[in-house]
Amino acid sequence: MAKKVGMLVDLEFCVGCYACQSACQDYNDLDLGITYLRVINYKPDEVDGELMMFMAPIPYKLEQCAACVEKEGEAPCAKICIAKALYIDEVEKLTELAEGMDRRTCLFR
């Protein structure tokens, strides 16, 4: 049985550079404008008295993310993340990792 793969994004560290989106598009040899992962903007939100604009990669096809992890051992999008804000791995591993993160700035799917 295949292991369940998930995505964890630490919104506090994602800078919205779109490197993950470009890596997904390039790795999967997709046409311009097509990707399995898209970086989106959240509306501004107040966190600890500071106004923050959150950006985060959101997968359209998490099954494709699982295929990348199975084939490469690590998803190209997570590997290229300069902020180390994106993790794609087995759900059990991500759950352990998320325990040490601030839940207000953590996106788990």
CYANA upper distance limits for C-alpha pairs under 8 A (distance plus 0.5 A):
  3 LYS  CA     90 GLU  CA      6.95
  4 LYS  CA     66 ALA  CA      8.31
  4 LYS  CA     90 GLU  CA      6.19
  4 LYS  CA     91 VAL  CA      6.45
  5 VAL  CA     62 LEU  CA      8.33
  5 VAL  CA     65 CYS  CA      8.20
  5 VAL  CA     66 ALA  CA      6.05
  5 VAL  CA     88 ILE  CA      7.42
  5 VAL  CA     89 ASP  CA      5.85
  5 VAL  CA     90 GLU  CA      4.87
  5 VAL  CA     91 VAL  CA      5.86
  6 GLY  CA     62 LEU  CA      7.85
  6 GLY  CA     66 ALA  CA      8.29
  6 GLY  CA     88 ILE  CA      6.25
  6 GLY  CA     89 ASP  CA      6.33
  6 GLY  CA     90 GLU  CA      6.56
  6 GLY  CA     91 VAL  CA      5.71
  6 GLY  CA     94 LEU  CA      7.77
  6 GLY  CA    108 PHE  CA      7.83
  6 GLY  CA    109 ARG  CA      6.14
  7 MET  CA     86 LEU  CA      7.85
  7 MET  CA     87 TYR  CA      6.23
  7 MET  CA     88 ILE  CA      5.01
  7 MET  CA     89 ASP  CA      7.23
  7 MET  CA     91 VAL  CA      8.43
  7 MET  CA     94 LEU  CA      8.05
  7 MET  CA    107 LEU  CA      8.50
  7 MET  CA    108 PHE  CA      6.33
  7 MET  CA    109 ARG  CA      5.87
  8 LEU  CA     86 LEU  CA      6.49
  8 LEU  CA     87 TYR  CA      5.58
  8 LEU  CA     88 ILE  CA      6.89
  8 LEU  CA     94 LEU  CA      7.11
  8 LEU  CA     98 ALA  CA      8.11
  8 LEU  CA    106 CYS  CA      7.59
  8 LEU  CA    107 LEU  CA      6.19
  8 LEU  CA    108 PHE  CA      5.10
  8 LEU  CA    109 ARG  CA      7.13
  9 VAL  CA     14 CYS  CA      8.10
  9 VAL  CA     56 ALA  CA      7.42
  9 VAL  CA     57 PRO  CA      8.04
  9 VAL  CA     85 ALA  CA      5.98
  9 VAL  CA     86 LEU  CA      5.21
  9 VAL  CA     87 TYR  CA      6.85
  9 VAL  CA    106 CYS  CA      6.30
  9 VAL  CA    107 LEU  CA      5.58
  9 VAL  CA    108 PHE  CA      7.05
 10 ASP  CA     14 CYS  CA      7.03
 10 ASP  CA     85 ALA  CA      5.40
 10 ASP  CA     86 LEU  CA      7.17
 10 ASP  CA    101 MET  CA      8.13
 10 ASP  CA    105 THR  CA      6.39
 10 ASP  CA    106 CYS  CA      5.26
 10 ASP  CA    107 LEU  CA      7.02
 11 LEU  CA     54 PHE  CA      6.66
 11 LEU  CA     55 MET  CA      7.23
 11 LEU  CA     56 ALA  CA      6.89
 11 LEU  CA     85 ALA  CA      7.51
 11 LEU  CA    105 THR  CA      5.38
 11 LEU  CA    106 CYS  CA      6.20
 11 LEU  CA    107 LEU  CA      7.48
 12 GLU  CA     54 PHE  CA      8.01
 12 GLU  CA     85 ALA  CA      8.44
 12 GLU  CA    105 THR  CA      6.07
 12 GLU  CA    106 CYS  CA      8.26
 13 PHE  CA     83 ALA  CA      6.44
 13 PHE  CA     84 LYS  CA      7.92
 13 PHE  CA     85 ALA  CA      5.94
 14 CYS  CA     54 PHE  CA      8.22
 14 CYS  CA     55 MET  CA      6.84
 14 CYS  CA     56 ALA  CA      6.92
 14 CYS  CA     83 ALA  CA      6.62
 14 CYS  CA     84 LYS  CA      8.35
 14 CYS  CA     85 ALA  CA      5.85
 14 CYS  CA     86 LEU  CA      8.23
 15 VAL  CA     55 MET  CA      7.33
 15 VAL  CA     83 ALA  CA      7.57
 16 GLY  CA     39 VAL  CA      7.36
 16 GLY  CA     55 MET  CA      5.96
 16 GLY  CA     56 ALA  CA      7.28
 18 TYR  CA     22 SER  CA      6.75
 18 TYR  CA     39 VAL  CA      6.80
 19 ALA  CA     23 ALA  CA      6.49
 19 ALA  CA     77 CYS  CA      7.74
 19 ALA  CA     80 ILE  CA      7.25
 19 ALA  CA     81 CYS  CA      7.05
 20 CYS  CA     24 CYS  CA      6.65
 20 CYS  CA     37 LEU  CA      8.13
 20 CYS  CA     57 PRO  CA      7.95
 20 CYS  CA     76 PRO  CA      8.05
 20 CYS  CA     77 CYS  CA      4.64
 20 CYS  CA     78 ALA  CA      7.16
 20 CYS  CA     80 ILE  CA      6.94
 20 CYS  CA     81 CYS  CA      6.60
 21 GLN  CA     25 GLN  CA      6.77
 21 GLN  CA     35 THR  CA      7.39
 21 GLN  CA     36 TYR  CA      8.46
 21 GLN  CA     37 LEU  CA      6.03
 21 GLN  CA     38 ARG  CA      6.07
 21 GLN  CA     39 VAL  CA      7.02
 21 GLN  CA     57 PRO  CA      7.85
 21 GLN  CA     77 CYS  CA      7.36
 22 SER  CA     26 ASP  CA      6.50
 22 SER  CA     77 CYS  CA      8.45
 23 ALA  CA     27 TYR  CA      6.31
 23 ALA  CA     76 PRO  CA      6.65
 23 ALA  CA     77 CYS  CA      5.82
 23 ALA  CA     80 ILE  CA      7.79
 24 CYS  CA     28 ASN  CA      6.55
 24 CYS  CA     35 THR  CA      6.91
 24 CYS  CA     36 TYR  CA      7.18
 24 CYS  CA     37 LEU  CA      7.05
 24 CYS  CA     76 PRO  CA      7.21
 24 CYS  CA     77 CYS  CA      6.25
 25 GLN  CA     29 ASP  CA      6.43
 25 GLN  CA     30 LEU  CA      5.66
 25 GLN  CA     31 ASP  CA      8.00
 25 GLN  CA     32 LEU  CA      8.36
 25 GLN  CA     34 ILE  CA      7.39
 25 GLN  CA     35 THR  CA      5.53
 25 GLN  CA     36 TYR  CA      7.74
 26 ASP  CA     30 LEU  CA      6.99
 27 TYR  CA     76 PRO  CA      7.69
 30 LEU  CA     34 ILE  CA      6.39
 30 LEU  CA     35 THR  CA      6.97
 31 ASP  CA     35 THR  CA      8.50
 36 TYR  CA     59 PRO  CA      6.30
 36 TYR  CA     60 TYR  CA      5.64
 36 TYR  CA     61 LYS  CA      5.97
 36 TYR  CA     62 LEU  CA      8.39
 36 TYR  CA     64 GLN  CA      7.67
 37 LEU  CA     57 PRO  CA      6.77
 37 LEU  CA     58 ILE  CA      6.09
 37 LEU  CA     59 PRO  CA      4.72
 37 LEU  CA     60 TYR  CA      6.24
 37 LEU  CA     61 LYS  CA      7.86
 38 ARG  CA     57 PRO  CA      5.84
 38 ARG  CA     58 ILE  CA      5.89
 38 ARG  CA     59 PRO  CA      6.84
 38 ARG  CA     60 TYR  CA      7.95
 39 VAL  CA     55 MET  CA      7.13
 39 VAL  CA     56 ALA  CA      5.77
 39 VAL  CA     57 PRO  CA      4.52
 39 VAL  CA     58 ILE  CA      6.55
 40 ILE  CA     55 MET  CA      6.10
 40 ILE  CA     56 ALA  CA      6.06
 40 ILE  CA     57 PRO  CA      6.74
 40 ILE  CA     58 ILE  CA      7.52
 41 ASN  CA     53 MET  CA      7.82
 41 ASN  CA     54 PHE  CA      6.53
 41 ASN  CA     55 MET  CA      5.00
 41 ASN  CA     56 ALA  CA      7.21
 42 TYR  CA     53 MET  CA      6.85
 42 TYR  CA     54 PHE  CA      5.60
 42 TYR  CA     55 MET  CA      6.37
 42 TYR  CA     56 ALA  CA      8.38
 43 LYS  CA     53 MET  CA      6.74
 43 LYS  CA     54 PHE  CA      7.53
 44 PRO  CA     51 LEU  CA      6.91
 44 PRO  CA     52 MET  CA      5.91
 44 PRO  CA     53 MET  CA      4.92
 44 PRO  CA     54 PHE  CA      7.25
 45 ASP  CA     51 LEU  CA      6.15
 45 ASP  CA     52 MET  CA      5.90
 45 ASP  CA     53 MET  CA      6.96
 45 ASP  CA     54 PHE  CA      8.25
 46 GLU  CA     50 GLU  CA      5.79
 46 GLU  CA     51 LEU  CA      4.98
 46 GLU  CA     52 MET  CA      6.55
 47 VAL  CA     51 LEU  CA      6.88
 47 VAL  CA     52 MET  CA      7.31
 57 PRO  CA     86 LEU  CA      8.48
 59 PRO  CA     65 CYS  CA      8.36
 61 LYS  CA     65 CYS  CA      7.44
 62 LEU  CA     66 ALA  CA      6.86
 63 GLU  CA     67 ALA  CA      6.84
 64 GLN  CA     68 CYS  CA      6.82
 65 CYS  CA     69 VAL  CA      6.83
 65 CYS  CA     75 ALA  CA      7.13
 65 CYS  CA     88 ILE  CA      7.84
 66 ALA  CA     70 GLU  CA      6.62
 66 ALA  CA     89 ASP  CA      8.35
 67 ALA  CA     71 LYS  CA      6.56
 68 CYS  CA     72 GLU  CA      6.19
 68 CYS  CA     73 GLY  CA      7.85
 68 CYS  CA     74 GLU  CA      7.47
 68 CYS  CA     75 ALA  CA      5.73
 68 CYS  CA     76 PRO  CA      7.91
 69 VAL  CA     73 GLY  CA      5.19
 69 VAL  CA     74 GLU  CA      5.24
 69 VAL  CA     75 ALA  CA      5.44
 69 VAL  CA     88 ILE  CA      7.99
 69 VAL  CA     89 ASP  CA      7.50
 70 GLU  CA     74 GLU  CA      8.23
 72 GLU  CA     76 PRO  CA      8.34
 74 GLU  CA     78 ALA  CA      7.65
 74 GLU  CA     79 LYS  CA      7.12
 74 GLU  CA     88 ILE  CA      7.84
 74 GLU  CA     89 ASP  CA      7.99
 75 ALA  CA     79 LYS  CA      6.71
 75 ALA  CA     88 ILE  CA      6.96
 76 PRO  CA     80 ILE  CA      6.68
 77 CYS  CA     81 CYS  CA      6.88
 77 CYS  CA     86 LEU  CA      8.30
 78 ALA  CA     84 LYS  CA      7.94
 78 ALA  CA     85 ALA  CA      8.48
 78 ALA  CA     86 LEU  CA      5.67
 78 ALA  CA     87 TYR  CA      6.04
 78 ALA  CA     88 ILE  CA      6.97
 81 CYS  CA     85 ALA  CA      7.19
 81 CYS  CA     86 LEU  CA      6.95
 87 TYR  CA     94 LEU  CA      8.03
 88 ILE  CA     94 LEU  CA      8.23
 89 ASP  CA     93 LYS  CA      7.20
 89 ASP  CA     94 LEU  CA      6.92
 90 GLU  CA     94 LEU  CA      6.88
 91 VAL  CA     95 THR  CA      6.54
 92 GLU  CA     96 GLU  CA      7.03
 93 LYS  CA     97 LEU  CA      6.83
 94 LEU  CA     98 ALA  CA      6.49
 95 THR  CA     99 GLU  CA      6.97
 96 GLU  CA    100 GLY  CA      8.12
 97 LEU  CA    101 MET  CA      7.74
 98 ALA  CA    102 ASP  CA      8.45
 98 ALA  CA    103 ARG  CA      8.21
 98 ALA  CA    106 CYS  CA      8.03
101 MET  CA    105 THR  CA      8.38
101 MET  CA    106 CYS  CA      7.45
102 ASP  CA    106 CYS  CA      6.91
